[in-house]
Amino acid sequence: MTPASTGASTTVGAVPSVSSTASAGASSPASPGVLAADSRVSPGGPGYRRMSFALFLAGVATFALLYSTQALLPLISGEFGVSASDASWTVAAATGGLAVFVLPMSALSERYGRRTVMTASLAVAVTVGLLVPFAPSLTALVALRAVQGAALAGLPASATAYLAEEVTPKALITAIGLFVAGNSVGGMSGRVITGWVAQEWGWRVAVGVIGAIAVACAVAFRVLLPAPRHFRPGSLRPRVLARTVRGHLSNPLLRRLYAIGALFMTVFGGVYTVIGYRLTQAPFGLPQGIVGSIFLVYLVGTVSASTAGRLVGRLGRRGALYAAGGTTATGLLLSLAGSLPLVLAGLVLITAGFFAGHAVASSAVSKTATHGRAQASALYQSAYYIGSSAGSTVGALAYHGGGWAGTVGVGLLAVLGVVTITVFGTRAARSRRRLATAA
């Protein structure tokens, strides 16, 4: 594909090489505008911890806001007199809004900068988050959640593109794993906090508290995140964007990674949308605060995401995906038990498998894309959150029709899809190696 150029001959989404022109804020002592190859940040290097912590906080705010209603669905159903599938739209609307807007937001980040778009996105999302507690009806609540999801679309793709540009290639999967770990902490803390707050003061106060926490994370993020040194503005021309997107979608490996992300998130979205209903009903009958505390298993996801780099080092990317899929499937089967400890063990395995698989797939996208990294990441995020919306909706419908076993069945089909795609990729890679050897 022929790179498109702006007046400054800037390829859309291109990552500068050794001789690339640095963006404003670069401080290289080399010749004017030239950035040295070793100026990218690595673990232990100056600014790495600050950068990692800033993006960790962005991940916390994103997931805390995005899934702020998920643990509260039984209470929302009760207040508005609606079914689980109707209440699940408060989750599906947010993730759907993110899925639709993530690509346009990534284009804006190519033109105006990763940090600028991430800051603006968080500002809008936290503002809407402070309005959500005052929603007068389910329709208004769903609408606000859709706007909030659309605003949050500026975070995921821009964050991974920022890291791909600013961090050394060897440290990329670890850095992205820490961002994903922030997602898991945000998802966990949002659910745990809302569970206990809602038990005492109702779901409206609970989502208000999450909004306030997200405000604090957003402010700290903007203060801590270093100015980009490798970013070069690209073009906003639709033809350039369309060409970049077509190039990514024509890449078989990227297509497989997008599908894998969507399928993993289908499992996760379905399980965590429905689990609150299962645990508050017979035979468990747990109070809302305890149900919220169940989401402490997200800490397992924090660990599995942040150690995904070591897993890939031992097993390779496809081996790590097989391990993540097998772990998730085992957890789904365990969760069918009527024993609460076994259900919790199942949730632990589902969470560990999901976050490991997500970290591996998302980092592989950033490594595979040689240009237009924000768009490549945006397409992954779009597929990922389409999977979340589908999982939330289909998982709730399956639960309504067949109970928890129905939701588990949906999850197992999605895991089977992950394994099938990975097997296909493994065979394709072996075929390429044989052809290369023969040549």
Secondary structure, DSSP 8 states (H G I E B T S, - for coil): ------TT---TT----TT-B--TT----SSTTB--GGGSB-TTSTTHHHHHHHHHHHHHHHHHHHTTTGGGHHHHHHHHT--HHHHTHHHHHHHHHHHHHHHHHHHHHHHH-HHHHHHHHHHHHHHHHHHGGG--SHHHHHHHHHHHHHHHTTTHHHHHHHHHHHB-GGGHHHHHHHHHHHHHHHHHHHHHHHHHHHHHH-HHHHHHHHHHHHHHHHHHHHHHS---SS-------HHHHHHHHHHHHT-HHHHHHHHHHHHHHHHHHHHHHHHHHHHHSTTT---HHHHHHGGGGHHHHHHHHHTHHHHHHHHHHHHHHHHHHHHHHHHHHHTTSSSHHHHHHHHHHHHHHHHHHHHHHHHHHHHH-SS-HHHHHHHHHHHHHHHHHHHHHHHHHHHHHHHHHHHHHHHHHHHHHHHHHHHHHHHHHHHHHHHHHH-
